Amino acid sequence: MTELMPATRPAISFEFFPPKTEEMERTLWEAISRLAPLAPNFVSVTYGAGGSTRERTHATIARLLNETSLTPAAHLTCVDAPKADVDDVVARYHEVGVRHIVALRGDPSSGLGNSYAAHPQGYQHSYDLVAAIKRRYADIEVTVSAYPEKHPESANFDADIDMLQAKIDAGATRAITQCFFDNELYLRYLDRVRARGISIPIVPGILPVQSFKQAANFAARTGTSIPAWFAEKFEGLDDDPDTRKLVAATVAAGQVQKLAKHGVDSFHFYTMNRADLVFAISHLLGFRPNGARKAA
């Protein structure tokens, strides 16, 4: 496989989710230990509805701050919480040193695919949350979401980009996309966004496929399309994890390489708390442990 060597070193970031069990905790920190020496720009930690999930997110963020040199970005949603509770979470993050929040509306606590209803005393939209964060903490950077295939609840792309513009007007300075498997979808979306005068970075969210079945289920719930050629790559590999990993690394590396050739200079990897595929792709991008860069 040819090493991916863009003209300038791209920016990379990694997403993790808070562990629910001791075993998952070990897996998460093994992944963090493996990926941290690649010196990502930041690492984000997801956040779900419910007190226990919030506490696990906060504990993971605190440990990242205390035990690593990584810059954490804390996810935050509007789901199932009044404004006062959400504001308290932001205050706690700011107090421990978090200066980057990924602000999201969030999915219904009843699960993806169900209709969303805002908390009666909560933030109604993600742009309301962004505005509230920036009003209180000018030193917090806010990243938001973007959707190459538009959000499933958006009537059309114009309405979808209107929502992105509202989040930018509220103070967001970066967007990370929902995962996608067809680069043309991202590139067409980027054209639409730029045509509207939006200039903030639209960072592609890359999902290396650990399990095709899981990826397909997620795609079905979020309105993410899976090209036929992509599905064919994984046919017959459900019980062959070693080959599946090789195929997944090859496919994701090819996706990143093609985006880099189009001038994309930032990539956000959905790690699923596993390091192997993300480390391999980062290596192909020229990243080496401790920030070293292989000479071209």
N, C-alpha and C positions, 0 to 999 in steps of 0.2 A: 504494500500500500504506500503510495507516495505521501511524503510528509507535507502537510499543509503549511505553506510559508507565505502568508500575506505580506504586503510591502511593509506594513507597520504591525507591531504586536497588537492583537485585538484585546478588548477588555472582556474578562469572563467573570461570571458570578454563578453561585450555586444555591439551589433551594433545598432545604431539609424540612422534615416535619417532626413535631415533638413526639417522643416515644411513649408508648402506653405501658410497656412491661420492662422488666430488667433486661431481658434478652434483646428487646428492641433498642434499649438504651445502649447496650454494648455495641450493637450493629451501627447505630448512629455515630457513636464516638470513634469507632474504627474508621468509618467513612470520613469523618471530619479530620482525623489524624492523617489519613492518606492524602486528602485533597488540600489541606491547609498549606503545605509547602509550595503549592503552585501559586500562592499569593493572589487569590482572586480579589477583585475590587471590593466585593462584599459578599456576604452569605445571608440569605433570608430564611426565616423560620415561619412556617405557616401557623394559622390561628383558626380555631373553630368555635362554634357556639358552645356555651356551657362552661361553668366555673373550672372544672378539672382540666379541660383542654387549655383554657387560658393560663392556668397556673403552670402547666407543663411547658407551654410556650415561653412564659416568663422565666422559668427555671433554666431552660435551654439557652435563652438569650443571656441570662446572668452568667452562666458557666462559660459561654463563649467570650464574654467580656473579661472574666476573671482569669481564665486559664489559657487563652489563646491570644494571638495578635490579630485575629480576624476582625473585620468590621461587620457587625451584625445589622441586618435590617429586619425589623419586627413587622410581621403581617398584622393587620387589624381590620375587623369587619364591623358592619352595623347590625349584624344578626342578633335577634333575641336579647337586646340590651337597651336600656334607656340611655340618653345622652350622658347623664351623670356617671354611669358605670364606665362607658367608653372613655370619657374624659379622664377618669381616674386611672385607667390603664395607660393612657398616654402620659399622664403625669408620672406614674411609676417608671415607665420606660425612660423618660427624660431624666428622672432622678438618678437612675443607675448608669446613665451615660449614652443611651441610645439616641442617635441623631439622624436616623433614617427609618422611615415607616413606609410600608407598602399598604396603601389604603384601598380597601375593597368594599363593595356593597356586601358581598358574601352570598353564599347559596342558602336556600331554606334549610333550617335544621332538620326538617323531615326528609332531606335528601335531594340530590340533583334531579332535575326533571319535574319537580313539583313547583307550584306557583309561589312566588315570593310575596310576603306581606311584611312591611316594616313594623317594628315595635311602635306602639302608639306614642310613647315618649322618646322614641329613638331617632337617629338620623335616617331620613327618608331615602337619601341617595348617596352614592359614594362621593359626589362633589360637595355635598354638605359636610361630610366627614373631613375631606381635604381642607375645606375652608376653615373648619373649627380648629384643626391642628395648626394651620398656619397663623391663625389669629392669636393663638396662645404661645406658639413657639416658632419664631421666625428662623431659628437655627436648625430646625428639623427639615431634612430633605424628604419630599414625598414622591413616591413612585406609585403609579396606578396601572390598571390593566388595559389591554387592547385586544381586539378580536379580528384576526385576518379573515374569518368567515362570518363576521358580525356576531354580536351576542344573540343567543337564541330568542331573546325577548324583544330585540329591536325589530321594528317594522321593516327597515331597509338600511342600506349602508349610510345614507345621508343622516338618518336619525342616530345611527350608531356613532358616527363621527361627530355629530352634534354633542353627544354625551361625552366623548373624549375631549372636545373643546371646552365643555363646561368644567371638566376636572382640571384642565390646564389653566383656565381663567381663575379657578379657585386656588391655584398655587402649585400644582403638580409640575415636575420638571423632567420626568422620565416615564415611559410606559413600557411594560413587559407584556409580550403577547401570550395569549393562550397557545398551547402547543399546536403545531400543524405538521403535516407530513408531505405536503406538496409546496415546494418553494414558490411556485407561481402565485399561489394564494397570498403569500406574504408580500411578494413584490408588487402585485396589483393593489393590495391594501395600502402599501407604502405610497404608491403613486396617488391613490385617492387622498390620503392624508396630506401629502405634500401639496397637492393641488388646492387643498383648502387653506393653505398657508400655515399649517402646523409644522413646526421645525424641531420640536423636542426629539430626543432619541426614542426610536421605537425598537426596542430590543427584542429580537426573536427568542421565544421560549422553545428550547430544544428538549425533547423527551426521548432519550435512548431507551429502546424497548427491552425492559427486563423480562416481561411476560406479554406476549402478543394478545392473549386472551384478556388480560387486565387492561391493556391499552385500548383494545377494541370496545370493551365495556365502557370505559371512561369516555371514549370518543362518541359512542352512541348517546350517552347522557348529556354531553356538552355541545352536540352539534358539530363535532370535528369530523371531517371526512377522511376516510382512509382509501387512498388510490388502490385500484386492483393490483397494480404492479408491486405495491408495497406489501399487500397481504400475501401475494404469491411468494415473496422472499422468505416468509416464515412458515409456509405450508409444510406439514410433516415434522415440525421441530418441537412440538409440545413436550415430548419426552426425551429431547436431546439438548439439554441445557448448554453444553459446551459449544456445539455448533450454533445454537441460537445466539449465544453471546458474540461469536465471531461475526455472524450475519448482522446483528444489531449494531456492532461497532462499525462495520463497513458501511452500512446504510446511513447511520448518523454522521459518520465522518464525511461521507459524500455530500450529505445535505449541507453541512457546515462549509465544506470546501466550495460548493457552488455559490452559497451566499457570500462568502468572502470574495469570490471573483466579481460579484456585483457591488462590491464596496462596503458590505456590512462589516462593521468593526467592533461589534459587541455581541456577546452570546450569553444567554442565561440558561443554565442546565437544570432541569428537573431531575434531581439525583435519585429520588425514591429511597433516600438514605443508604445508597450503595455507591461505592467509589469506582468499581472496576471499569465500567464502560466510560464514565465521565473522565476518569484519569487517562484512559487510552486516547480518547478524542482530543483532550487538552494536549497530550504529548504530540499528537499529529499536528496540532496548531503551533507547535514549537515551544510549548511551556515545559519547563523543567523544575524540579524541586528547588525550593529556596529562591525562586524568582529568576534563576538562570535561563538564558535564552540560547538555544543552539544557533551557531552561526550559519548563515545561508551558504 
